[in-house]
């Protein structure tokens, strides 16, 4: 009822709320962690079904050829301050991907799943770095500690913390990037989480064990 009332008020004012159709978060466990991917289906997520599917308990993103630019698997819930954990594999080190936080969704023609905002990057030469998709570009590219990527398609682990203006990206147990976004006009305070599949495709990226802990 609250969402419906908000939507009615927004329509009357001529302004559409960014998260009118947001997905409710699952309940946290005893330690405060909320599971965003249940390992069985894409409940709570929205993306191109030609790219995203479930295999053996993980999310697989793959297509032979991607047209229309980068696309994303989106978890539709506004999130502000949190710790986010996710495991991933960029199969055979090919292609490019990333994890979006505090981001916004837009559309580009037939591609409904376009996202802009902070991205914990995944790709050769980009692992662990902080990029702003469709924005300011590379925000933090000088490592505090250079991360080591698992060989032979082993699972890597991101731990991303967003707390106020400060963003920290820990990759495989080391803090790779710390960034304090003091740009009052461009710094994002909240937004959606999303997984990137980069054009032109022709590679596979995998994700699993995606969970979040909200910070006050």
C-alpha positions in Angstrom: 0.0 0.0 0.0 2.9 2.4 0.8 4.4 1.8 -2.6 1.1 2.4 -4.3 0.5 5.6 -2.4 4.0 6.9 -3.2 3.4 6.1 -6.9 0.0 7.9 -7.0 1.6 11.0 -5.4 4.5 10.9 -7.8 2.2 10.6 -10.8 0.1 13.6 -9.6 3.3 15.7 -9.3 4.6 14.6 -12.7 7.7 13.0 -11.1 8.4 9.3 -11.3 10.2 7.8 -8.2 13.4 6.0 -9.1 12.6 2.9 -7.1 8.8 2.7 -7.4 8.9 -1.0 -8.2 11.7 -2.0 -5.9 12.1 -5.6 -4.6 11.8 -6.2 -0.9 15.0 -7.5 0.7 15.0 -11.0 2.3 15.4 -11.2 6.0 18.9 -11.0 7.4 20.6 -14.0 9.2 21.7 -13.8 12.9 24.8 -11.9 11.9 22.9 -9.3 9.8 23.8 -10.7 6.4 21.1 -10.7 3.7 21.3 -13.2 0.8 20.6 -11.5 -2.6 21.1 -14.7 -4.7 19.5 -17.9 -3.5 21.5 -20.2 -5.8 18.3 -21.5 -7.4 16.7 -18.7 -9.5 16.9 -15.0 -10.2 14.3 -13.9 -7.7 14.7 -10.2 -7.1 16.9 -9.7 -10.2 16.1 -8.4 -13.6 18.1 -8.7 -16.8 18.3 -10.0 -20.4 17.2 -13.6 -20.3 19.3 -14.3 -23.4 22.4 -13.6 -21.3 21.7 -14.5 -17.7 20.9 -18.0 -16.4 21.5 -20.3 -13.4 24.1 -23.1 -13.7 25.1 -25.4 -10.8 24.2 -22.8 -8.1 25.8 -19.8 -9.7 24.7 -17.0 -12.1 26.2 -17.3 -15.6 26.4 -14.4 -18.0 27.1 -15.4 -21.6 26.2 -14.6 -25.1 28.1 -15.1 -28.4 27.5 -11.6 -29.6 26.0 -8.6 -27.7 24.5 -5.7 -29.5 23.2 -2.4 -28.1 26.0 -1.8 -25.6 26.7 -3.0 -22.1 23.9 -4.7 -20.2 23.3 -5.5 -16.6 21.6 -7.9 -14.2 19.9 -5.6 -11.7 18.8 -6.1 -8.1 16.0 -3.5 -7.7 16.3 -2.2 -4.2 17.7 1.2 -3.2 20.7 0.7 -0.9 22.9 3.4 0.8 25.4 2.2 3.4 26.5 -1.5 3.4 29.1 -4.2 3.0 28.6 -6.3 -0.1 30.3 -9.7 -0.7 30.3 -11.6 -4.0 32.3 -14.3 -5.6 33.1 -14.3 -9.3 35.0 -15.9 -12.2 35.8 -14.3 -15.5 36.2 -17.5 -17.4 39.7 -17.9 -18.9 40.3 -14.2 -18.1 38.3 -13.2 -21.2 36.0 -10.2 -21.5 35.0 -7.6 -18.9 32.5 -7.3 -16.1 31.9 -5.6 -12.8 29.7 -5.1 -9.8 27.7 -1.9 -9.7 26.7 -0.2 -6.4 24.7 3.0 -5.7 23.7 3.0 -9.4 20.8 4.2 -11.5 18.9 2.3 -14.2 18.0 3.9 -17.5 17.2 2.5 -21.0 18.9 2.5 -24.4 16.4 1.5 -27.0 15.8 -2.2 -26.9 18.3 -2.5 -24.1 16.2 -2.0 -20.9 19.0 -2.9 -18.6 21.4 0.0 -18.8 23.0 1.2 -15.6 25.2 4.1 -14.5 27.2 4.6 -11.3 30.0 3.2 -9.2 31.5 -0.1 -10.5 34.0 -2.5 -8.8 35.7 -3.5 -12.0 36.5 -7.0 -13.3 38.8 -7.4 -16.2 42.5 -7.7 -17.2 44.2 -4.5 -16.2 41.1 -3.4 -14.3 40.7 -5.9 -11.4 39.9 -4.2 -8.1 39.7 -0.7 -9.6 36.8 1.7 -9.1 35.1 3.0 -12.3 32.0 5.1 -12.8 29.9 3.6 -15.6 28.5 6.3 -17.9 29.9 9.0 -15.6 33.4 10.2 -14.6 35.2 7.1 -15.8 38.1 5.8 -13.7 37.8 7.1 -10.1 40.5 5.1 -8.3 43.1 3.2 -10.4 46.1 3.4 -8.1 46.2 0.3 -5.9 46.6 0.6 -2.2 47.5 -3.1 -2.4 47.6 -5.0 -5.8 45.2 -7.9 -5.7 46.1 -11.4 -6.9 43.5 -13.1 -9.2 42.9 -16.8 -8.9 44.3 -19.0 -11.6 42.6 -21.9 -13.5 39.1 -20.3 -13.2 39.2 -20.2 -9.4 36.6 -18.2 -7.5 37.6 -14.6 -6.6 35.9 -12.6 -3.8 35.0 -9.0 -3.7 34.1 -7.3 -0.4 32.8 -3.8 -1.1 32.0 -1.3 1.6 30.0 1.9 1.0 29.8 4.1 4.1 28.9 7.8 3.6 31.3 9.3 1.1 33.9 6.5 1.6 34.1 3.5 -0.7 36.5 0.5 -0.1 37.1 -2.4 -2.4 38.7 -5.5 -1.0 39.6 -8.2 -3.5 40.8 -11.7 -2.4 41.6 -10.6 1.1 43.5 -7.3 0.4 42.2 -3.8 0.3 42.8 -2.8 -3.4 41.1 0.6 -3.5 40.0 3.3 -1.0 38.2 6.3 -2.3 36.5 9.3 -0.6 34.0 10.8 -3.1 33.8 14.5 -2.1 32.1 15.7 -5.2 28.9 17.1 -3.8 27.1 17.1 -7.2 28.2 13.7 -8.6 28.7 11.5 -5.5 25.9 8.9 -5.2 24.5 8.3 -1.7 22.2 5.4 -2.6 21.2 3.3 -5.6 20.8 -0.2 -7.0 23.3 -3.1 -7.2 23.9 -4.7 -10.6 26.2 -7.2 -12.4 27.7 -6.1 -15.7 28.0 -7.9 -19.0 30.3 -5.9 -21.3 29.8 -5.6 -25.1 30.6 -7.1 -27.5 30.2 -10.3 -25.6 31.7 -13.7 -26.5 32.8 -14.5 -23.0 31.3 -15.9 -19.7 31.3 -14.4 -16.3 30.0 -16.2 -13.2 28.7 -14.9 -9.8 27.7 -16.7 -6.6 27.4 -16.1 -2.8 26.1 -12.6 -3.2 25.1 -11.1 0.2 24.9 -7.7 1.9 25.0 -6.3 5.4 23.3 -2.9 6.0 25.2 -0.3 7.9 23.5 2.4 10.0 
